[in-house]
Amino acid sequence: MRNQRTICLAILIIAAFTLTSNAVIRNVPSQYPTIQAGINAAINGDTVLVADGIYTGTGNKNLDFLGKAIVVKSSGGAENCVIDCQNSGRGFYFHLNETNSSILEGIKITNGLVNDFGGGIYLNTSSPTIKDCIIKNNSTNDPGPSDAGGGIACFNANPYVISTDINENTSPQGAAIYCSGANPIFTNCEVKLNTTSAQSVIRMDYNSNITFTDCVISNNTCPAYGVIGIYSGSALLTNCTVSYNTCTNHAITGGTTTSKNSIFSHNTSNVGVVDCNYYAPNISYSDFFGNTGSNFFGSLVPAGLGTISTTNLNGDPCDQYHNIFLDPQFYSTTGDSAFYLTANSPCIDAGDPASPLDPDSTIADMGAYYFDQTPVLYIIPEFLDFELVEVGEAEFASVYIINPGIDNINIDNLLNYLSVFTFDSTIIGAVVPAEDSLELEITFTPDSSTAYIDTLFIISGEIILTLPLSGGGLGAYIALSDDTLDFGVWEPNTPYPARNFSFSNQGNDDLLVMNITALNPSFLVTASPWYILNPGESSNPVTVTFHPLTEGFNQGYINLPANAYNTANDTAYIYISGMWEFTPAPVQGLTIDITGPDAVLNWLPVDTSIYGNPIETDAYLIYYSELPYNPDSLFFFHGLSFDTTYIHQYAAQFSENMFYFVEAYLGEVGMLNDAIASGQILNREEVCRMIRNNTKY
């Protein structure tokens, strides 16, 4: 990515061109078969929009703006829109006083070949804007003095060249750029791998003054007169990187060079970098390192230039012009990251403090690419997927918070939403050291067989990192068709009641259920010894029969041992209940004698059966009522008799409307005696309830 120091300049240049209200976009090739045809049709303010593709032949080379203030641009960028001159002719010829309102943007020009000037672009008395272009592998092949500028040739021209690569061009002189009476401005450009067979990769003649800002000039080769050959004029370099160039028989640049905030490193010359034999250079706040020969040579080297005499604001040794002589510590010298500075580079904040601040609001760095000191953190890996983890089990994974900067960074907070993802909270307040990392362990403990998606927010001041988290719980989940089975009331000599239930696996792992049993032997379970259910599968109905062994209320649980994560102690339960109804048998032949003050009751003994079962009566229950009799009258318990006679003292003289009900009883009588002793007055319904809940069986 290009250095952004000069983007404002580019915007200002483009803003200088104002479209007219009638501006038209002219599409090539959908409307016009060639680029020149689109230009011919355009008027000031129009845009000739060139679709992606490779353009060759007549009408697509030797292109002429015809002096028009128009934009010729690609739709998809220079890598995708190519003018291939096929070694015959050049890409563009500007010669009719075009100004910076004539804009060439986003086009690659390659394989240009001419016998005079400008194998890629030739500018004569014109000053257009060239932006985001690639000028590559173009050449001039006449060895004479009228052959120069393999990439760009400028005669009496003052173009703005912005974010453009001028690479791998050749020419006997000025392989990349040739200037004659010109004042071009290059901003945010690359001049790389150009080769001249005679003189200079960048050549200035006839009082040409060239300006480079935020540019890289590297890996160029020439035999003589400097990589930047200043024959007449000057070169101004600000925040440039001039590295790995080779000039076998001369210096890298001439004495009329002004350099500030730039890097000159690893250049090869048999004499040195800056030739000061004819002019004194103005070099300050720059870095010279690893160059062969002298950094400065000749009779006009300014006093003190290149001699260590003080330290700069970083505390590094420097000369009186604040030039340093230290390894710039590039991240790389090839590829997209070539010539970027590493965090320990002495070129950081070593530029002129009076220069505009870098975009990170720090003192200007040296070189084409500033080191962004804005606090930055990033995470490796960029997301965590725990995949499937058994429900209830914990899985651990680590991420690393990376701090590539030169200052320590504190972790202020960590936040996420789901409780299944946890982290070591002691990391809050921890420090990520400069150029180091901090390990953060995250734990995933799923509580169900579902998919989980979460985000961990790592907060440090205004920095908020987001770490996507995901994972799934693996386990079987048993779902019961019923959690309660009520068998109602069973009466003897009737069929034993039965109920069915089933279960299913609503998890995402196989469900195993074995040895289904009822804890109360009055309930019989008819089931397979084991069940294996795939996810989503249901069991066949399981039958439970109520076969009471004791009278009264029966209850218990059915146990379903299972490997399901939603069970307590690895067992699912169904509550079961049923009643063996006990109704005491009414006596026969009840007589009541009320001739005296007492009511004397006599009846026949019950010794045959109750519901067909032979019995031996334990006692008789006597109830009474003083209400006018009806079958639904409420009878109150009066007492027990172990014989077939009962005397209700003084009852005859108290009431003429006394009614009695006597029934046989099998069971414990102690609790009834206790009730009598406590003075409770119980009606028959309450007594029956006590009998049911306190049977002796």
TORNUVEX-656123 format. One record per residue (C-alpha): residue in three letters; x, y, z. Coordinates in steps of 0.1 Angstrom, whole numbers, plus 5000, padded with zeros to 4 digits. Layout:
REM residues N
AlaXYZ ...
REM end
This chain:
REM residues 697
Met500050005000 Arg501450344991 Asn502550595016 Gln499650835024 Arg501651145032 Thr500851304999 Ile497351194992 Cys496151544999 Leu498351674970 Ala496751414947 Ile493251524958 Leu494151884952 Ile495451804917 Ile492351614908 Ala490051874923 Ala491652134901 Phe489851974872 Thr486052054874 Leu483651874851 Thr481252084831 Ser477552034836 Asn477451854802 Ala480351614810 Val479951274792 Ile481350934799 Arg482550774766 Asn483050404769 Val485750214751 Pro485149974734 Ser481449944739 Gln480750294723 Tyr484050364706 Pro486250084691 Thr489550234701 Ile490850464728 Gln491850734703 Ala488250724689 Gly486950794724 Ile489451084728 Asn488551224694 Ala484851234703 Ala485451384738 Ile485251744746 Asn486551934777 Gly485251774809 Asp484451434794 Thr485751104806 Val486950834783 Leu486350514803 Val488450224791 Ala487149874800 Asp489549614813 Gly491549434786 Ile494649444765 Tyr494649714738 Thr496849694707 Gly497249834673 Thr496350154656 Gly494050374677 Asn495350214709 Lys498950344709 Asn500650674700 Leu497550824717 Asp497051204716 Phe494951404740 Leu494751674713 Gly495151944739 Lys491751854756 Ala491051884793 Ile489651534796 Val490151224817 Val491250894801 Lys491050624827 Ser490450254832 Ser487450104848 Gly489449844868 Gly492949974875 Ala496249964857 Glu496849594863 Asn493649514843 Cys493849774816 Val496949744794 Ile498149924763 Asp500549694746 Cys502549874720 Gln504049554707 Asn507449704704 Ser506249964679 Gly505350314690 Arg504650454724 Gly501650474747 Phe500850854748 Tyr502151174732 Phe501251504749 His502351794728 Leu499452054726 Asn499852244759 Glu497852004780 Thr497552114816 Asn497051914848 Ser493351904839 Ser494251654812 Ile494351334833 Leu495650984825 Glu494650744852 Gly494950374860 Ile496450244827 Lys499450024821 Ile501750104792 Thr504149834781 Asn506349724753 Gly506750074739 Leu509650114715 Val510750434697 Asn513850564681 Asp513650914697 Phe512151014731 Gly509650854755 Gly509150484749 Gly506150494773 Ile505050854774 Tyr506451154756 Leu505551504769 Asn506551814749 Thr505352154762 Ser502651984781 Ser501951934818 Pro499251664823 Thr498451464854 Ile499451104853 Lys497950904882 Asp497950534893 Cys499650414861 Ile502250154854 Ile504950234828 Lys506849914824 Asn509249754799 Asn509350034774 Ser512550144756 Thr514250374731 Asn516850204709 Asp518750484690 Pro522150514707 Gly522450874695 Pro521751194715 Ser518151204703 Asp517350884720 Ala516250914757 Gly513550844782 Gly512650474780 Gly509750534804 Ile508950904803 Ala510551184784 Cys509751544794 Phe510651844772 Asn509652184785 Ala506951994804 Asn505852014841 Pro503651704847 Tyr502351584880 Val503051214883 Ile501251044912 Ser501250694925 Thr502750564893 Asp505350274889 Ile508050334863 Asn509749994862 Glu511949784839 Asn512350034812 Thr515550074791 Ser517250354771 Pro520850464764 Gln520150764786 Gly517350834811 Ala516150474811 Ala513250564834 Ile512950944831 Tyr514551204809 Cys514051574814 Ser515051874792 Gly513952214804 Ala511352034825 Asn510152054861 Pro508251734867 Ile506851644902 Phe506751284912 Thr504851194943 Asn504350844958 Cys505950674929 Glu508350384924 Val511250394900 Lys512650034900 Leu514749794879 Asn515350034850 Thr518549994830 Thr520450234809 Ser523150134785 Ala525050464787 Gln524150754810 Ser521850784840 Val518550614849 Ile516950954857 Arg518651244837 Met518151614839 Asp519351844810 Tyr518952214802 Asn518052344836 Ser515552074845 Asn514452054881 Ile512851734893 Thr511051674925 Phe510551344942 Thr508351314973 Asp507650984991 Cys509250794962 Val511350474960 Ile514250464936 Ser515750124938 Asn517449844919 Asn518350054889 Thr521550004869 Cys523650244848 Pro527250254838 Ala527950624841 Tyr526850974852 Gly524750874881 Val521450694887 Ile520151044892 Gly522151234866 Ile522051604870 Tyr523751764840 Ser521952094843 Gly519452164870 Ser518652004903 Ala516951724921 Leu514851764953 Leu514251444973 Thr511951455003 Asn511051135022 Cys512550914995 Thr514250584996 Val517250544972 Ser518550194977 Tyr520249904960 Asn521150104928 Thr524250034908 Cys526350294889 Thr529650134880 Asn531650434869 His530050734887 Ala528150854917 Ile524550774925 Thr523551144923 Gly525051484917 Gly525951784938 Thr522851984931 Thr520851734951 Thr518751854980 Ser517651575003 Lys515651575034 Asn514151285054 Ser515451035029 Ile517350715030 Phe520350625008 Ser521350265014 His523149964999 Asn523950154967 Thr526950034947 Ser529350284930 Asn533050274925 Val533250634937 Gly530350704961 Val526850834965 Val526851214962 Asp529351374938 Cys530351714953 Asn533051804927 Tyr530952074909 Tyr528152174933 Ala527652154970 Pro524651944980 Asn522052025007 Ile521651705026 Ser519851695060 Tyr517951455082 Ser518851165060 Asp520350825065 Phe523350685046 Phe524250325052 Gly525850025034 Asn526850215003 Thr530150134986 Gly532650414982 Ser532150745000 Asn528850885009 Phe530051224999 Phe533151304979 Gly534651594960 Ser536051934967 Leu532752094976 Val531551865004 Pro530052105030 Ala531952125062 Gly530851875088 Leu528751675063 Gly529151305071 Thr531251375103 Ile529651245135 Ser529451545159 Thr526251525179 Thr523151315185 Asn519651355172 Leu516351365190 Asn516350985192 Gly519750995208 Asp521550845178 Pro524950975166 Cys524651215137 Asp526451495119 Gln525651855123 Tyr522951835096 His521251555116 Asn522251285091 Ile522650945106 Phe524650655093 Leu522750355107 Asp521150045092 Pro517550155083 Gln516349815092 Phe513949755064 Tyr511249495068 Ser512149365034 Thr513849475002 Thr511549284979 Gly507849234974 Asp504949444986 Ser506649525019 Ala509949635004 Phe511549925022 Tyr509049955049 Leu510650025083 Thr510549785112 Ala509749895147 Asn513449925157 Ser514550135128 Pro516650445137 Cys514850625109 Ile511650645129 Asp511051005141 Ala514451095128 Gly513251335101 Asp513151715103 Pro510851815133 Ala509852115112 Ser508451885084 Pro504751805084 Leu503951535108 Asp503451185096 Pro499851065094 Asp500150905129 Ser500851255143 Thr504451185151 Ile507651345139 Ala508451275102 Asp510350945096 Met513050905071 Gly512250715038 Ala509350675015 Tyr507250475039 Tyr506650605074 Phe506250355103 Asp502750385117 Gln503150435154 Thr499450435161 Pro498850165187 Val497949855169 Leu496949515181 Tyr495949205162 Ile495148855170 Ile496448525158 Pro494448325149 Glu491748565137 Phe488948335149 Leu488448025171 Asp486247735162 Phe486147465189 Glu484047245166 Leu482246975186 Val482946925223 Glu481146685246 Val478446855266 Gly479846935301 Glu483446885290 Ala485947175287 Glu488047245257 Phe490947495258 Ala492447695230 Ser494847995229 Val495048305208 Tyr497948555208 Ile497448925210 Ile500249075190 Asn501749425195 Pro503949515166 Gly504549865178 Ile507350025198 Asp505250095229 Asn503649865255 Ile499849845253 Asn497549765282 Ile494449535279 Asp491649735295 Asn488749485292 Leu487549165277 Leu483849115270 Asn481648845254 Tyr478048735256 Leu477748355262 Ser478748195294 Val479947875276 Phe483048075265 Thr485248185293 Phe488648335297 Asp491248415324 Ser490048745337 Thr493448825352 Ile494548925317 Ile492449235321 Gly494949505330 Ala497849305316 Val500449455293 Val501249345257 Pro504949435255 Ala506149625225 Glu507049395196 Asp505849095216 Ser502648905222 Leu500348795251 Glu498748455252 Leu495048445260 Glu493548105268 Ile489848065261 Thr487647775274 Phe484647635257 Thr482247425279 Pro479047355261 Asp475947295282 Ser473747155254 Ser474046995220 Thr473547305200 Ala475747545180 Tyr477247845197 Ile478448165181 Asp479848445201 Thr482348735198 Leu485048825222 Phe485849195224 Ile489449285234 Ile489549645244 Ser492549875248 Gly491750235248 Glu490250315214 Ile491449985200 Ile488649725199 Leu489649385186 Thr486949135178 Leu487548755179 Pro484748545165 Leu484148235186 Ser482147925176 Gly481647565187 Gly479047305192 Gly478047075221 Leu478246705214 Gly475846485234 Ala472646285236 Tyr469546455250 Ile466746235262 Ala463246375258 Leu460346195276 Ser456846185262 Asp455546195298 Asp457146295331 Thr454246155351 Leu452045845347 Asp448845835367 Phe447145495368 Gly444045615386 Val442145385409 Trp442145005406 Glu439344805420 Pro439744435426 Asn438344195400 Thr439044455373 Pro441844455347 Tyr445144595358 Pro445544945342 Ala448445005318 Arg450045315304 Asn452645375276 Phe455445625273 Ser458245675248 Phe461445875246 Ser463546035219 Asn467046155213 Gln467046535206 Gly470846565209 Asn473546515182 Asp475146205195 Asp473845845200 Leu471545795230 Leu472045475251 Val469245375275 Met469645045295 Asn467644855322 Ile464445055325 Thr462944965359 Ala460245075383 Leu461345125419 Asn457945015432 Pro457144645425 Ser453544735421 Phe454444875387 Leu455644635360 Val457744765330 Thr457744585297 Ala460844715278 Ser463844605259 Pro467044555278 Trp468644845260 Tyr467945115234 Ile470345285211 Leu468745595194 Asn470445795167 Pro470046175168 Gly466346265161 Glu465245905166 Ser462345795189 Ser461845475209 Asn458845235205 Pro456245265232 Val457245125266 Thr454344965286 Val453945005323 Thr451244805342 Phe449844885376 His449644555395 Pro449244675431 Leu450644455459 Thr449344675487 Glu446044845493 Gly445745215492 Phe448045465475 Asn451045345455 Gln453745565440 Gly457345555428 Tyr459545625398 Ile460645465366 Asn464345485362 Leu465845525327 Pro469645505330 Ala470945705300 Asn474145875287 Ala472146195281 Tyr473746515293 Asn470346645306 Thr469946375332 Ala470646385369 Asn473146125379 Asp472945975344 Thr469245875349 Ala465946015337 Tyr462845965358 Ile459145935354 Tyr456845965384 Ile454245695387 Ser451245665409 Gly448045455414 Met445445365440 Trp444145025451 Glu440745155464 Phe439745015498 Thr436045055506 Pro435044895540 Ala432144645537 Pro428844765552 Val427344525578 Gln424144335575 Gly421244295599 Leu421844615618 Thr419244665647 Ile418944955670 Asp417244945704 Ile416345285718 Thr413945165746 Gly416345285772 Pro418445595774 Asp421145435753 Ala421145345717 Val422144975715 Leu423444865680 Asn423544495670 Trp424544345636 Leu425544025619 Pro429243955617 Val431044015584 Asp433043695578 Thr432543605542 Ser434243835518 Ile435044185507 Tyr434944205469 Gly435043825468 Asn438043795491 Pro437743605524 Ile438343825554 Glu438643825591 Thr437344165604 Asp439744355626 Ala437144595639 Tyr433844765630 Leu433545145624 Ile430445315638 Tyr429345645622 Tyr426345865631 Ser424346155618 Glu421646365633 Leu420546525600 Pro417346415583 Tyr418646105565 Asn419546095528 Pro422145885510 Asp424546175508 Ser424346265545 Leu427746335562 Phe428346075588 Phe430746135617 Phe432945875632 His431945775667 Gly433945475677 Leu435245125672 Ser433844795682 Phe435644465682 Asp432344275686 Thr429044295668 Thr427544515695 Tyr427944885702 Ile426345115728 His425945485722 Gln425245615757 Tyr422345845762 Ala421945895725 Ala418245775726 Gln417046055748 Phe419146315730 Ser417646285696 Glu414846115678 Asn416646165644 Met419845975650 Phe421145765621 Tyr423945515622 Phe426245355596 Val428445055605 Glu431144895583 Ala433744625587 Tyr437444725588 Leu440644545580 Gly443844705592 Glu445644875620 Val443245035646 Gly445945215666 Met445745535646 Leu441945535650 Asn442245505687 Asp444845785687 Ala442345995668 Ile439645925693 Ala442045995722 Ser442946335707 Gly439246435707 Gln439146485669 Ile435746465653 Leu436246295620 Asn433746235593 Arg433745925573 Glu435646065544 Glu438446165566 Val438545825583 Cys438745655549 Arg441645885539 Met443445785571 Ile442845425564 Arg444245455528 Asn447345625540 Asn448045395570 Thr447345045558 Lys449244775576 Tyr450444635543 
REM end
